[in-house]
């Protein structure tokens, strides 16, 4: 990470406006990058970009390395010759401020199939060569992922550990037989990944040409029902007979939940991972660094120690909580040393929120990873609160809030009057611009090297624009903004603030 002062915007691509029900990697994405450049921003932070499953959470994907097909731009597929003009004439009436995921899937998937069939029939030699090269270079994860998705569809969406025993245990004969049977479906999923990564690479290049770096997000855990766990079961703590979970990841009671959070993910078999010299983890980081510039590690403390809950089979899944668990040590230092030996300098941000221990802080600081500071956590306690700006170290990233928080306006309006007294003592009074601009100004003026602001806060939106409610299984990740909201006037206002607090881009050649 650079030691120069800078700032950026947090926005997931699904939140872009557009005709097709969800944000994608087309025109609106390029216009957003133009907005970032015009407003003097140097970073764009996104949530995980993988193919989502139940609940549409980007933190619960079918693959840690694949891209989400819903982000593929239909218009760019058309530009590539894989769809015709008439294919995009009849678009359903989609919500302009929410992603209706099921409706989007129903609309886009038939068009993706048509694009794939057109590719098979009419792709140029250059396009075919690029596709073959992509499949070869990504084969170490793409082959398993494409087969996994094809098998999942063939089994009516059932989780992999509910398939036939020979598929659950990955019998080579069964995999070969099903691979031949599902050849067309496997090619389809490879085509979707080719389309996603082609479009993403072009967008990333466009951002890089405008000196915008992309911060990606690695969730420490992967979904149980994923190609990652199916293809690499020894990396995880699974029941040796059923491949179900006896142990589950989560966190104990905290700010977000009085009963803790039970995430549904398997925990790692770190002993086995160490024996492989962390091969799977290294490949995961290397793959991420192919398409982002910086990686935020979600739940960083899990690399030092992780919360494990032993599941009671007598308790219904909906009644389980994360209160009764234990912290188990993880070999984080050994892993990051191995990763550094493999990839060199580690452009990593550590999500170090929640209850941190001296050991977690030591792991973070040993590798000089910036931690996170959330201004919404700063008020209501004593002056020693680590989220108050005068307690910040320079090597950190400050946010008004994250995807897991309410918007700043929603947060302020939902607080009790006595709680807001602490804010008034700090600011003196709330400015006529609103609490969101007060916190944005506070973030930009802090000593933190990097300030990241959710786009909702620049708009001054309330709770309906919140992205996620931790612990709520459905109804999240749906917010979108209307076209026309990222105006030249807003860009100029942000640019002035960026320049005032020394976060504007430095002239070329300026030493760090």
C-alpha positions, 0 to 999 in steps of 0.5 A: 500500500502507498504511504501517500494520502488518498481516498476512494469510494466503496461500491459493489458493481451490482449497485450500478444503474441500468436497464437490465435489473442489476449493475454490470460491467458495461457503460455505467461502470465506465461512467463511474470510473470517470466520476472517480477520476473527476472527483480526484479519487484513487481507489474503487473498493468492491465486495467479492465478485464471485457467483452468489448462491442462496441469499445472493451474498457475495460472501457466500459464493459457489467459487472463491475464484470465479466471477459472477455471471450476472455482472456480465454486460449484455450490451458488451456481448452484443458488441462482441457479436454474440447477441443481436440488436433485437435480443435486447429490445424487450427488457422486463420492467425492473426496479430502478433502486433494487436488484430483483435477483430471481427476475434478473436470472430468469431474464439474463440466463437465456440470453447467455445461452444464446450468446454461448451458442453463437460463440460456438458457431460464429466465433472468429479464430482470434476469439477462439484462441483467446477462449482456449488460452483462458481455459488453459490458464485458469484450468486449475480452478475453472475445470472443477468449477464448470463441472461443479455448476453443471452437476449442480444444475443436473441435480436440481440445485442440490448441494454437492454433499447430497449427490451420488456417493461417487460424485461426492467422493469424486470418483475419477470414473464418475467424473469422467462419465458425467463430464462427457454427459454434461460437456455442453453445460460445462462449456457454457459455464466456461464461456460465462467465465471467459466473458466475465473476465474479458469484460472485467479486464477491460474495465480494470485497464480503463481504471488503471489508465485513469490511475484508479486502483481497485480494492478487492475483497477476500472473505476468509471463508468459503461456502460449504456448497462450493466448488472449492470445498467439493474439489478440495475437501481435505482443506476443510473440517468435514464429517468424514462420512457425510461431508456435512459440517460438524464444526462451523465458523462464526463469531461470538456475541458482538456489536452486530449480534447478541448471540453471535453470528453462525456463518454456515461455513466450514472451518479450515484444516490448517494442519493439512494446509500447512503440509501443502505449503498453503498451496490452495491459499497461495493460488487464491491470492495469486488469482485475486491479484490478477484482477484487483490491485489491493486485497481486503481480507474480510475477518482478518483475525481468523488467520490468528485464531478463529471461532469454532462452534460444534454443532449439536445435531439435536438442535434445529439449524434455525435455532442454532447460535454462535454463543458456545464456541471456542477460539482455535489458533491458526498459523497466520504468520507462517502463511503470510511469510509463505505468501510473501515469498511466493508473490512478493510485496503484499498489497493487503488491507486487514479487516480487524473489526470486532474484538481484537487481541494483542496477538491479532494486532501483532500479526497485522503489524508484523506485515505492515497491513493497514487496519480499518477504522469506522467512524460510526463506532467512534461515539458513545464511549470514552476518549480512548475509543480507537475509532476516534480520529485523534487515536488513529495511526497513519497506517489505516483505512478510515470509513464512515461505515461499511457494507455491514453498517447502516448508511451514515444518515440512517445510523444517525437518525436511528440513534437515541437522543442521548446517544447523539449527545456524544456526536454533538460534543465532538462536532459542536453542532451538525452542519447544515450540509448534514451528518453524512458530510460531517463524517466524510469531512472527518474521515478526509481530515484524519491522519489515516493514509486512506479514506474510503466512503460508501457511495450512499454517504456521498448521496446522503441516503438513509436506511433504505440504501443500506447494503446488508444487515448482518445475520439477516439471511435474505433481502440484502445486497439489493441496493442500486442507485438511479442514473444521473445521480453522479453529477459533475457538481457532486464530483467537483464537491468531492474533488475540492474536499479531496484537495483540501485535505491532501488526498488528491493524486500526486504528480507523476514521479512523486516519491512515496 
